[in-house]
Amino acid sequence: MPERMNETFPVLITSKLLDQVIKAHARWRWRA
């Protein structure tokens, strides 16, 4: 189980970060 968590946890973090970056980028594009 710990090994699986080690694999999935970083993926969840990166996916959340990517989502925030994409949203921020979309806002900047709409403003520009």
PDB file of N, CA, C and O in Angstrom:
ATOM      1  N   MET A   1       0.818  -1.221   0.000  1.00  0.00           N
ATOM      2  CA  MET A   1       0.000   0.000   0.000  1.00  0.00           C
ATOM      3  C   MET A   1       0.858   1.281   0.000  1.00  0.00           C
ATOM      4  O   MET A   1       0.597   2.190  -0.789  1.00  0.00           O
ATOM      5  N   PRO A   2       1.863   1.363   0.862  1.00  0.00           N
ATOM      6  CA  PRO A   2       2.686   2.588   0.877  1.00  0.00           C
ATOM      7  C   PRO A   2       3.296   2.882  -0.487  1.00  0.00           C
ATOM      8  O   PRO A   2       3.406   4.039  -0.892  1.00  0.00           O
ATOM      9  N   GLU A   3       3.692   1.822  -1.194  1.00  0.00           N
ATOM     10  CA  GLU A   3       4.291   2.049  -2.519  1.00  0.00           C
ATOM     11  C   GLU A   3       3.275   2.670  -3.459  1.00  0.00           C
ATOM     12  O   GLU A   3       3.601   3.569  -4.235  1.00  0.00           O
ATOM     13  N   ARG A   4       2.046   2.188  -3.385  1.00  0.00           N
ATOM     14  CA  ARG A   4       1.011   2.753  -4.269  1.00  0.00           C
ATOM     15  C   ARG A   4       0.768   4.214  -3.921  1.00  0.00           C
ATOM     16  O   ARG A   4       0.652   5.050  -4.817  1.00  0.00           O
ATOM     17  N   MET A   5       0.690   4.530  -2.649  1.00  0.00           N
ATOM     18  CA  MET A   5       0.475   5.917  -2.244  1.00  0.00           C
ATOM     19  C   MET A   5       1.623   6.787  -2.750  1.00  0.00           C
ATOM     20  O   MET A   5       1.406   7.914  -3.194  1.00  0.00           O
ATOM     21  N   ASN A   6       2.837   6.261  -2.681  1.00  0.00           N
ATOM     22  CA  ASN A   6       3.998   7.014  -3.162  1.00  0.00           C
ATOM     23  C   ASN A   6       3.853   7.328  -4.643  1.00  0.00           C
ATOM     24  O   ASN A   6       4.317   8.368  -5.110  1.00  0.00           O
ATOM     25  N   GLU A   7       3.214   6.436  -5.375  1.00  0.00           N
ATOM     26  CA  GLU A   7       3.072   6.654  -6.822  1.00  0.00           C
ATOM     27  C   GLU A   7       1.922   7.608  -7.136  1.00  0.00           C
ATOM     28  O   GLU A   7       2.036   8.464  -8.013  1.00  0.00           O
ATOM     29  N   THR A   8       0.809   7.451  -6.408  1.00  0.00           N
ATOM     30  CA  THR A   8      -0.380   8.238  -6.738  1.00  0.00           C
ATOM     31  C   THR A   8      -0.338   9.630  -6.115  1.00  0.00           C
ATOM     32  O   THR A   8      -0.861  10.577  -6.703  1.00  0.00           O
ATOM     33  N   PHE A   9       0.269   9.775  -4.944  1.00  0.00           N
ATOM     34  CA  PHE A   9       0.262  11.073  -4.266  1.00  0.00           C
ATOM     35  C   PHE A   9       0.882  12.182  -5.119  1.00  0.00           C
ATOM     36  O   PHE A   9       0.248  13.218  -5.316  1.00  0.00           O
ATOM     37  N   PRO A  10       2.106  11.992  -5.632  1.00  0.00           N
ATOM     38  CA  PRO A  10       2.713  13.040  -6.477  1.00  0.00           C
ATOM     39  C   PRO A  10       1.864  13.345  -7.703  1.00  0.00           C
ATOM     40  O   PRO A  10       1.804  14.491  -8.150  1.00  0.00           O
ATOM     41  N   VAL A  11       1.211  12.329  -8.244  1.00  0.00           N
ATOM     42  CA  VAL A  11       0.373  12.555  -9.429  1.00  0.00           C
ATOM     43  C   VAL A  11      -0.786  13.478  -9.074  1.00  0.00           C
ATOM     44  O   VAL A  11      -1.136  14.364  -9.854  1.00  0.00           O
ATOM     45  N   LEU A  12      -1.380  13.275  -7.905  1.00  0.00           N
ATOM     46  CA  LEU A  12      -2.495  14.128  -7.492  1.00  0.00           C
ATOM     47  C   LEU A  12      -2.018  15.566  -7.312  1.00  0.00           C
ATOM     48  O   LEU A  12      -2.699  16.509  -7.717  1.00  0.00           O
ATOM     49  N   ILE A  13      -0.854  15.727  -6.708  1.00  0.00           N
ATOM     50  CA  ILE A  13      -0.317  17.077  -6.485  1.00  0.00           C
ATOM     51  C   ILE A  13      -0.033  17.764  -7.818  1.00  0.00           C
ATOM     52  O   ILE A  13      -0.392  18.924  -8.017  1.00  0.00           O
ATOM     53  N   THR A  14       0.613  17.037  -8.727  1.00  0.00           N
ATOM     54  CA  THR A  14       0.955  17.639 -10.023  1.00  0.00           C
ATOM     55  C   THR A  14      -0.298  17.979 -10.810  1.00  0.00           C
ATOM     56  O   THR A  14      -0.352  19.011 -11.480  1.00  0.00           O
ATOM     57  N   SER A  15      -1.309  17.116 -10.734  1.00  0.00           N
ATOM     58  CA  SER A  15      -2.546  17.371 -11.479  1.00  0.00           C
ATOM     59  C   SER A  15      -3.230  18.616 -10.927  1.00  0.00           C
ATOM     60  O   SER A  15      -3.765  19.420 -11.689  1.00  0.00           O
ATOM     61  N   LYS A  16      -3.214  18.779  -9.600  1.00  0.00           N
ATOM     62  CA  LYS A  16      -3.839  19.961  -9.001  1.00  0.00           C
ATOM     63  C   LYS A  16      -3.077  21.216  -9.408  1.00  0.00           C
ATOM     64  O   LYS A  16      -3.680  22.234  -9.747  1.00  0.00           O
ATOM     65  N   LEU A  17      -1.740  21.137  -9.370  1.00  0.00           N
ATOM     66  CA  LEU A  17      -0.926  22.290  -9.758  1.00  0.00           C
ATOM     67  C   LEU A  17      -1.169  22.644 -11.221  1.00  0.00           C
ATOM     68  O   LEU A  17      -1.305  23.818 -11.568  1.00  0.00           O
ATOM     69  N   LEU A  18      -1.223  21.626 -12.077  1.00  0.00           N
ATOM     70  CA  LEU A  18      -1.460  21.868 -13.503  1.00  0.00           C
ATOM     71  C   LEU A  18      -2.808  22.547 -13.695  1.00  0.00           C
ATOM     72  O   LEU A  18      -2.932  23.468 -14.503  1.00  0.00           O
ATOM     73  N   ASP A  19      -3.824  22.093 -12.951  1.00  0.00           N
ATOM     74  CA  ASP A  19      -5.158  22.677 -13.085  1.00  0.00           C
ATOM     75  C   ASP A  19      -5.123  24.160 -12.721  1.00  0.00           C
ATOM     76  O   ASP A  19      -5.723  24.988 -13.406  1.00  0.00           O
ATOM     77  N   GLN A  20      -4.411  24.491 -11.630  1.00  0.00           N
ATOM     78  CA  GLN A  20      -4.327  25.886 -11.213  1.00  0.00           C
ATOM     79  C   GLN A  20      -3.588  26.713 -12.257  1.00  0.00           C
ATOM     80  O   GLN A  20      -3.991  27.835 -12.566  1.00  0.00           O
ATOM     81  N   VAL A  21      -2.506  26.160 -12.800  1.00  0.00           N
ATOM     82  CA  VAL A  21      -1.717  26.888 -13.805  1.00  0.00           C
ATOM     83  C   VAL A  21      -2.554  27.133 -15.055  1.00  0.00           C
ATOM     84  O   VAL A  21      -2.528  28.224 -15.625  1.00  0.00           O
ATOM     85  N   ILE A  22      -3.294  26.115 -15.475  1.00  0.00           N
ATOM     86  CA  ILE A  22      -4.123  26.261 -16.680  1.00  0.00           C
ATOM     87  C   ILE A  22      -5.188  27.329 -16.455  1.00  0.00           C
ATOM     88  O   ILE A  22      -5.448  28.149 -17.336  1.00  0.00           O
ATOM     89  N   LYS A  23      -5.803  27.317 -15.270  1.00  0.00           N
ATOM     90  CA  LYS A  23      -6.839  28.316 -14.977  1.00  0.00           C
ATOM     91  C   LYS A  23      -6.238  29.716 -14.955  1.00  0.00           C
ATOM     92  O   LYS A  23      -6.816  30.657 -15.498  1.00  0.00           O
ATOM     93  N   ALA A  24      -5.072  29.847 -14.322  1.00  0.00           N
ATOM     94  CA  ALA A  24      -4.415  31.157 -14.249  1.00  0.00           C
ATOM     95  C   ALA A  24      -4.048  31.631 -15.651  1.00  0.00           C
ATOM     96  O   ALA A  24      -4.224  32.804 -15.981  1.00  0.00           O
ATOM     97  N   HIS A  25      -3.533  30.712 -16.478  1.00  0.00           N
ATOM     98  CA  HIS A  25      -3.149  31.077 -17.839  1.00  0.00           C
ATOM     99  C   HIS A  25      -4.379  31.532 -18.627  1.00  0.00           C
ATOM    100  O   HIS A  25      -4.309  32.494 -19.393  1.00  0.00           O
ATOM    101  N   ALA A  26      -5.497  30.844 -18.437  1.00  0.00           N
ATOM    102  CA  ALA A  26      -6.725  31.221 -19.146  1.00  0.00           C
ATOM    103  C   ALA A  26      -7.157  32.619 -18.723  1.00  0.00           C
ATOM    104  O   ALA A  26      -7.603  33.407 -19.556  1.00  0.00           O
ATOM    105  N   ARG A  27      -7.030  32.933 -17.438  1.00  0.00           N
ATOM    106  CA  ARG A  27      -7.415  34.272 -16.965  1.00  0.00           C
ATOM    107  C   ARG A  27      -6.531  35.330 -17.612  1.00  0.00           C
ATOM    108  O   ARG A  27      -7.021  36.363 -18.067  1.00  0.00           O
ATOM    109  N   TRP A  28      -5.212  35.068 -17.653  1.00  0.00           N
ATOM    110  CA  TRP A  28      -4.295  36.038 -18.248  1.00  0.00           C
ATOM    111  C   TRP A  28      -4.632  36.252 -19.722  1.00  0.00           C
ATOM    112  O   TRP A  28      -4.578  37.374 -20.227  1.00  0.00           O
ATOM    113  N   ARG A  29      -4.984  35.145 -20.412  1.00  0.00           N
ATOM    114  CA  ARG A  29      -5.292  35.277 -21.849  1.00  0.00           C
ATOM    115  C   ARG A  29      -6.543  36.125 -22.037  1.00  0.00           C
ATOM    116  O   ARG A  29      -6.609  36.949 -22.949  1.00  0.00           O
ATOM    117  N   TRP A  30      -7.535  35.923 -21.174  1.00  0.00           N
ATOM    118  CA  TRP A  30      -8.775  36.697 -21.305  1.00  0.00           C
ATOM    119  C   TRP A  30      -8.510  38.178 -21.031  1.00  0.00           C
ATOM    120  O   TRP A  30      -9.107  39.054 -21.658  1.00  0.00           O
ATOM    121  N   ARG A  31      -7.603  38.443 -20.083  1.00  0.00           N
ATOM    122  CA  ARG A  31      -7.310  39.842 -19.749  1.00  0.00           C
ATOM    123  C   ARG A  31      -6.546  40.511 -20.875  1.00  0.00           C
ATOM    124  O   ARG A  31      -6.861  41.634 -21.269  1.00  0.00           O
ATOM    125  N   ALA A  32      -5.534  39.816 -21.393  1.00  0.00           N
ATOM    126  CA  ALA A  32      -4.678  40.418 -22.435  1.00  0.00           C
ATOM    127  C   ALA A  32      -5.518  40.800 -23.647  1.00  0.00           C
ATOM    128  O   ALA A  32      -4.987  41.319 -24.628  1.00  0.00           O
TER     129      ALA A  32
END
